Amino acid sequence: QVQLVESGGGLVQAGGSLRLSCAASVRTSSSYAMGWFRQAPGKEREFVASSSWSGGSTNYADSVKGRFTISIDNATKKVYLQMNSLEPEDTAVYFCAAVENSNWRAPSQTNEYAYWGRGTQVTVSS
């Protein structure tokens, strides 16, 4: 059973930065892909960014390209989402997700992921 625990959320002003972390209890980590998704009140959960464990494949939603960066530290088995130039529209609960046997891909669909964390709140004030 894979456990994912997010941290790093908080309140930030527009234009500011936050770094989210996800501690992943995975064993054979190289076979996993990791993703970040977000859900704003009244909206569906949406894709933000994903990466193969090696980092060889990455994928970003158009709305965050150039502002957000996903990275994975294999030594600590932590997944990071560096968020810069934050906008009020980025306000949401952010979820970390994992899928095994991803064939080195970086999936972007919610239904492709088998494991989910509980989320961390990010609020961007204008």
N, C-alpha and C positions, 0 to 999 in steps of 0.2 A: 504494500500500500504506500503510495507516494503522498507525502504531506508537503504542502506549500504554505508558507507563512509570510505575508507581506508586511512591510513597515516603511516608514518614511513619509507618509502623507501628512498633510497639515494645511494651514491657511497661508497664502502668499499673495502679494499684490501682483497685478498684471505687469508683465515684463520680467518678473522674477523667475527663479529656478528652484526646482526640487529634484531630489534623487530618491526614487523608490527602490526598495530592496525586496527580494523574494528568496527566502531560505528554502532550498529544495532537498528533500530527503530521498534522493535517487541513488541507486547503486551503480548500475552500469550506465553512467551518465552520458556516454558518447552516443547512445542510441536515441536520446531524447531531443525533442524540439520544445522550445519554451516560448510562451507568448504573453503579451500584456493586452488586456481588454479593459473597457471602461463602460460604466452605465450611469447615465444621468437620470435624475428623477423623471418619471413618466416616459422614459425612452428605453429602447431595446439595448441590450449589451452590444457593444461594437468593438471591432478590432482596432488595436493601436499599433502594435509592433510584434514581431516574432523573429526567432533566430534558431538555426540549428545549433546543437551544443558546441560545435567547433567554431561557430561564427562564420563559417564559409557561406552560409545562405542567410540573408536577412530580408525582412519585408516590413514595410511601413504603410500605414494609412496615409492617403494624400494630405489629410488635414494636419499631420504632424511631421511630415518630411522636412528635413532641414532644421527642425527644432528639438526633436526627441531622438535619443540614441539608446538602443538596447545593447547590453553586453553581458557576458557570462564569465564568472571567475571559477574555473574548474577546480582550483585548489580548495576553495571554501564552499563550492556548490551554491553560489549565490548568483541570482539574476538581477541585473540592475536596469532601471529605466531612468536615464538622465533627461530631465525635462527643462528646456530653456525657453525664454520668451513666452512664458505662459500667458494665456488669454482666459477671460471669464468663461468662454465656451469649453475650456478644458476641465471645468468643474465636474466632478463625477467620483464615483467609487471605482477604484482601479483594482483589477483582479489579475493575479498571476495564474498561468495555466501551463500544463505539461502534457505531452503525448509521447508514448514510447514507439519505437520502430517507425520513425518518421521518414526513413530513407533520405536523410540529410536535407530534407526540405524545411521550409519555414512556413507552416500553414497559417492561413488567415481566417479560416472559418471557425465559428464557435463550436460547431458540432464535430470538429476534428479533434478536439481536446478531451482527454479522459479525466484529467485531474485539475481541480480548481482550489485556489485559496479562498479565504473569507473576504478579502478586499481591504483596501485602505482608502480613506476619504481624502480627496484633494479638493480644496476650495480656493478659487482664484478671485480675488476682489478687484473691482474696477476702480 
